[in-house]
Amino acid sequence: MIYRPRRLRKNPVIREMVAETQLSADMFIYPYFVVPGTKVVQPIDAMPGISRLSIDMLLKDVESGLKLGINKILLFGVGEKKTGEAQSAYDAHSVVADAVRALKKRFGEELYVITDICLCAYTTHGHCGLLEKDVILNDPSLEVLAKMALSHAQAGADMVAPSDMMDGRIKAIRTRLDENGFENTSIMSYATKFASAYYGPFREAADSAPGKGDRKSYQMDFRNPREALREAKLDEMEGADILMVKPALAYLDIIRLVRKNTTLPVACYNVSAEYTMVKMAAKAGFIDEQRIVMENMYAFKRAGAGIIISYHAREILAKAWL
């Protein structure tokens, strides 16, 4: 035989040398759930190893994470007053805005802070936009989302990440930020966010499940890859700096499709159920957790994601799985 591919698999040294896909700590973003109060650590039953934290406890956790190399975080606010108009989403002293101020005061440029922009955790009905007679109002929601993004930028957020899936929200947020002197605040768009069953544990974590109905009128139909590409292209035209695919594991084809059709960085969100399924299967002894987690991470990178948002990120770095 002339061709023997196994020659390049002979031992770990040669396998590492010819590896086509590499991961690095710089690729990872670690999500946090922040709540009002002090000394609060609330374990999330549906997400083993993940807790809701008050700002003081968040600061301690971030400090220890920085020592591992976790220098990019994504903040979700939980426990704010819920109203029909989501006023607490853009309050200057919302828990997220106050957390951003505290984080930037303590860590400065050492830590890159990203905030989620969505109304579901701030509305009485639990939907991602304003609601009237069971209809999600697109254009009125844009004003509230833009206010929310601006309040986070004013607090010091480095990047905002709209996850609501309202039409035109990237342009509305970009315009509001620029008009107020925050042209250097970046936008990572949840460009292709699907109406997925993989969000179940997150909705417990963020207390953001819809009171009735579902989110299929604004989140994407998972049967539609061409529509996903159209959404991504629209967000790019409206001013997004990074395009995200969410969820990740069941949408590797979408990650690849977006990667092939943009020059922007592409991120993916390794979402809550993807995380919890691995954790529970590992706890039951059915799988090797490290091997499964890293196989998933390499799949995301191989598909084209240069940025990975994952609840596994801390453990990956703490246990030197890279």
C-alpha positions as CSV (number, residue, x, y, z in Angstrom):
1,M,0.0,0.0,0.0
2,I,1.2,3.5,-0.9
3,Y,-1.3,5.3,1.3
4,R,-1.3,4.5,5.0
5,P,-3.1,7.3,6.9
6,R,-2.4,5.5,10.2
7,R,1.2,6.7,10.0
8,L,0.0,10.1,11.2
9,R,-1.9,8.5,14.1
10,K,1.0,6.5,15.4
11,N,1.4,8.3,18.8
12,P,0.2,11.5,20.6
13,V,3.1,13.6,19.4
14,I,2.4,13.1,15.7
15,R,-1.4,13.3,16.3
16,E,-1.0,16.7,17.9
17,M,1.3,18.0,15.1
18,V,-1.2,17.2,12.4
19,A,-4.4,18.1,14.2
20,E,-6.6,20.2,11.9
21,T,-8.8,21.7,14.6
22,Q,-7.4,23.5,17.7
23,L,-9.2,25.0,20.7
24,S,-7.8,27.7,23.0
25,A,-9.0,29.3,26.3
26,D,-9.5,32.6,24.4
27,M,-12.5,31.1,22.5
28,F,-14.7,30.6,25.6
29,I,-17.3,32.9,27.1
30,Y,-18.8,31.8,30.5
31,P,-22.4,32.7,31.3
32,Y,-23.5,34.0,34.8
33,F,-27.0,34.5,36.3
34,V,-26.9,37.5,38.7
35,V,-29.6,38.2,41.3
36,P,-30.4,41.0,43.7
37,G,-29.2,40.7,47.3
38,T,-26.0,39.9,49.1
39,K,-24.3,36.6,49.9
40,V,-26.7,34.8,47.6
41,V,-25.6,31.5,46.0
42,Q,-28.7,29.7,44.7
43,P,-27.8,26.3,43.0
44,I,-29.9,25.7,39.9
45,D,-31.4,22.2,40.2
46,A,-31.7,21.8,36.4
47,M,-28.1,22.8,35.8
48,P,-25.7,20.9,38.1
49,G,-22.8,23.0,39.1
50,I,-24.3,26.3,38.1
51,S,-25.8,28.9,40.6
52,R,-27.5,32.2,40.6
53,L,-25.2,34.7,42.3
54,S,-25.6,38.1,44.0
55,I,-23.1,40.8,42.9
56,D,-20.8,40.3,45.8
57,M,-20.6,36.5,45.2
58,L,-20.3,37.1,41.4
59,L,-17.2,39.3,42.0
60,K,-15.5,36.5,44.0
61,D,-16.4,33.9,41.4
62,V,-15.2,36.0,38.5
63,E,-11.9,36.7,40.4
64,S,-11.2,33.0,40.8
65,G,-12.3,32.4,37.1
66,L,-9.8,35.0,35.9
67,K,-7.0,33.0,37.4
68,L,-8.1,30.1,35.2
69,G,-8.2,32.3,32.1
70,I,-11.9,33.1,32.0
71,N,-11.8,36.7,31.0
72,K,-15.0,37.0,29.0
73,I,-18.4,36.6,30.7
74,L,-22.1,36.9,29.6
75,L,-24.5,38.2,32.2
76,F,-28.2,37.4,32.6
77,G,-30.4,39.2,35.2
78,V,-32.8,37.3,37.3
79,G,-35.2,38.4,40.1
80,E,-36.1,41.8,38.9
81,K,-39.7,43.2,39.2
82,K,-41.8,41.9,36.3
83,T,-44.3,44.2,34.6
84,G,-46.1,44.2,31.3
85,E,-43.8,46.9,29.9
86,A,-40.6,45.5,31.3
87,Q,-39.5,48.8,32.8
88,S,-36.9,47.1,35.1
89,A,-35.0,45.8,32.0
90,Y,-33.7,49.3,31.4
91,D,-33.5,50.7,34.9
92,A,-30.2,52.4,35.5
93,H,-29.8,50.3,38.7
94,S,-31.0,47.0,37.4
95,V,-29.1,44.1,38.9
96,V,-27.2,43.7,35.6
97,A,-26.3,47.3,35.3
98,D,-25.1,47.4,38.9
99,A,-23.2,44.2,38.3
100,V,-21.5,45.6,35.3
101,R,-20.4,48.7,37.3
102,A,-19.0,46.6,40.1
103,L,-17.2,44.2,37.7
104,K,-15.6,47.0,35.7
105,K,-14.6,48.9,38.8
106,R,-12.9,45.8,40.2
107,F,-11.4,44.3,37.1
108,G,-11.3,47.0,34.5
109,E,-10.0,46.0,31.1
110,E,-8.9,42.6,32.5
111,L,-12.5,41.4,32.1
112,Y,-14.7,41.7,29.0
113,V,-18.3,42.0,30.0
114,I,-21.2,41.0,27.7
115,T,-24.8,41.5,28.7
116,D,-27.9,39.7,27.4
117,I,-30.5,41.9,25.9
118,C,-34.0,40.4,26.1
119,L,-37.3,41.2,27.9
120,C,-38.4,37.6,28.9
121,A,-37.0,37.8,32.5
122,Y,-38.6,41.3,33.0
123,T,-42.2,40.8,31.7
124,T,-45.1,39.3,33.6
125,H,-46.0,37.2,30.6
126,G,-42.4,35.9,30.1
127,H,-42.2,36.7,26.4
128,C,-39.2,38.3,24.7
129,G,-41.1,41.3,23.5
130,L,-44.1,43.4,24.5
131,L,-47.4,41.6,24.4
132,E,-50.9,42.9,23.4
133,K,-53.9,40.5,23.1
134,D,-51.6,37.5,22.7
135,V,-49.6,39.2,19.9
136,I,-45.9,40.0,20.3
137,L,-45.5,43.6,19.3
138,N,-42.3,43.9,17.2
139,D,-41.7,47.6,16.7
140,P,-42.7,48.9,20.2
141,S,-40.4,46.2,21.6
142,L,-37.4,47.7,19.8
143,E,-37.6,50.9,21.8
144,V,-37.5,48.9,25.1
145,L,-34.6,46.7,23.9
146,A,-32.7,49.8,22.7
147,K,-33.2,51.4,26.1
148,M,-32.0,48.2,27.8
149,A,-28.8,48.1,25.7
150,L,-28.1,51.7,26.3
151,S,-28.4,51.3,30.1
152,H,-25.9,48.4,30.1
153,A,-23.5,50.4,27.9
154,Q,-23.8,53.4,30.2
155,A,-22.9,51.0,33.1
156,G,-19.8,50.0,31.3
157,A,-20.7,46.8,29.3
158,D,-18.2,46.1,26.6
159,M,-20.7,44.3,24.4
160,V,-24.4,43.7,24.3
161,A,-26.0,40.5,23.0
162,P,-29.7,40.8,21.8
163,S,-31.4,37.5,22.1
164,D,-35.0,38.5,21.6
165,M,-35.3,37.8,17.9
166,M,-37.5,40.9,17.1
167,D,-37.1,42.1,13.5
168,G,-34.8,45.1,13.2
169,R,-33.5,45.1,16.8
170,I,-29.8,45.2,15.7
171,K,-30.3,48.4,13.8
172,A,-32.4,49.9,16.6
173,I,-29.8,49.1,19.2
174,R,-26.8,50.2,17.1
175,T,-28.5,53.5,16.3
176,R,-29.4,54.2,20.0
177,L,-25.8,53.3,21.1
178,D,-24.2,55.5,18.4
179,E,-26.5,58.5,19.1
180,N,-25.4,58.4,22.8
181,G,-21.7,58.2,22.2
182,F,-21.3,54.4,22.5
183,E,-20.2,53.6,19.0
184,N,-17.4,51.4,20.4
185,T,-19.8,49.2,22.3
186,S,-20.0,46.0,20.3
187,I,-23.1,43.9,19.4
188,M,-23.1,40.1,19.4
189,S,-26.3,39.2,17.7
190,Y,-28.2,36.0,18.5
191,A,-28.7,36.0,14.8
192,T,-30.1,32.5,14.4
193,K,-31.9,31.6,17.6
194,F,-34.2,28.7,17.1
195,A,-37.5,27.8,18.9
196,S,-35.8,24.9,20.6
197,A,-36.6,22.4,23.3
198,Y,-32.9,22.7,24.4
199,Y,-33.7,25.8,26.5
200,G,-35.6,24.0,29.3
201,P,-33.1,24.3,32.1
202,F,-32.3,27.9,31.3
203,R,-35.9,28.9,31.7
204,E,-35.7,27.6,35.3
205,A,-32.4,29.4,35.8
206,A,-33.6,32.7,34.5
207,D,-37.2,32.4,35.6
208,S,-38.2,33.3,32.0
209,A,-40.6,30.7,30.8
210,P,-43.6,32.2,28.9
211,G,-46.8,32.3,30.9
212,K,-48.8,31.0,28.0
213,G,-48.2,30.2,24.4
214,D,-44.8,29.6,22.9
215,R,-42.1,31.6,21.1
216,K,-42.5,30.2,17.6
217,S,-43.8,33.5,16.2
218,Y,-40.4,35.2,16.8
219,Q,-37.8,32.5,17.4
220,M,-36.8,30.5,14.3
221,D,-38.3,27.3,12.9
222,F,-35.6,24.7,13.2
223,R,-36.6,23.2,9.8
224,N,-35.4,26.3,7.9
225,P,-31.7,26.7,7.2
226,R,-32.2,29.2,4.4
227,E,-34.2,31.4,6.6
228,A,-31.4,31.2,9.2
229,L,-28.9,32.5,6.7
230,R,-31.3,35.3,5.8
231,E,-31.6,36.3,9.5
232,A,-27.8,36.3,9.8
233,K,-27.3,38.4,6.7
234,L,-29.9,41.0,7.9
235,D,-28.2,41.3,11.3
236,E,-24.8,41.8,9.6
237,M,-26.3,44.6,7.4
238,E,-27.9,46.2,10.5
239,G,-24.5,46.5,12.3
240,A,-23.8,43.3,14.2
241,D,-20.2,42.7,15.1
242,I,-20.5,39.0,15.8
243,L,-23.2,36.5,14.6
244,M,-24.3,33.7,17.0
245,V,-26.0,30.4,16.4
246,K,-28.2,29.1,19.2
247,P,-28.4,26.2,20.2
248,A,-25.2,24.6,19.0
249,L,-25.1,20.9,19.1
250,A,-28.1,20.1,17.0
251,Y,-27.3,23.1,14.6
252,L,-23.8,22.3,13.4
253,D,-25.0,22.6,9.9
254,I,-26.2,26.2,10.6
255,I,-22.9,27.1,12.2
256,R,-21.2,25.9,9.0
257,L,-23.7,27.7,6.8
258,V,-23.3,31.0,8.5
259,R,-19.5,30.7,8.6
260,K,-19.3,30.1,4.9
261,N,-21.4,33.2,4.2
262,T,-20.0,35.9,6.4
263,T,-16.6,37.5,7.2
264,L,-17.8,38.3,10.7
265,P,-16.7,36.2,13.7
266,V,-19.2,33.4,14.4
267,A,-20.2,32.3,17.9
268,C,-22.3,29.4,19.1
269,Y,-24.1,28.9,22.4
270,N,-23.7,25.5,24.0
271,V,-27.1,25.8,25.7
272,S,-28.5,24.6,29.0
273,A,-30.0,21.3,28.0
274,E,-26.9,20.4,26.0
275,Y,-25.0,21.0,29.2
276,T,-27.4,19.2,31.6
277,M,-27.8,16.1,29.4
278,V,-24.0,15.6,29.6
279,K,-23.9,16.2,33.3
280,M,-26.8,13.8,34.1
281,A,-25.5,11.1,31.9
282,A,-22.0,11.4,33.4
283,K,-23.5,11.3,36.9
284,A,-25.3,8.1,36.0
285,G,-22.0,6.6,34.8
286,F,-23.2,6.3,31.2
287,I,-20.5,8.4,29.6
288,D,-17.0,9.8,30.1
289,E,-17.8,13.5,30.8
290,Q,-14.4,14.9,29.8
291,R,-14.4,13.0,26.5
292,I,-18.0,13.9,25.6
293,V,-17.5,17.6,26.5
294,M,-14.4,18.0,24.5
295,E,-15.8,16.1,21.5
296,N,-18.7,18.6,21.5
297,M,-16.3,21.6,21.8
298,Y,-14.3,20.3,18.8
299,A,-17.4,19.8,16.9
300,F,-18.4,23.4,17.4
301,K,-15.0,24.6,16.3
302,R,-14.9,22.2,13.3
303,A,-18.3,23.4,12.1
304,G,-16.9,27.0,12.1
305,A,-17.5,28.6,15.4
306,G,-14.6,30.8,16.6
307,I,-16.3,31.7,19.8
308,I,-18.0,29.2,22.2
309,I,-20.4,30.2,25.0
310,S,-20.6,27.3,27.4
311,Y,-21.4,26.4,31.0
312,H,-18.6,23.8,30.7
313,A,-16.0,26.5,30.1
314,R,-14.9,26.9,33.7
315,E,-14.5,23.1,34.2
316,I,-12.6,22.8,30.9
317,L,-10.0,25.3,32.1
318,A,-10.0,24.3,35.8
319,K,-9.4,20.7,34.9
320,A,-7.0,21.4,32.0
321,W,-9.1,19.5,29.5
322,L,-7.8,21.6,26.5
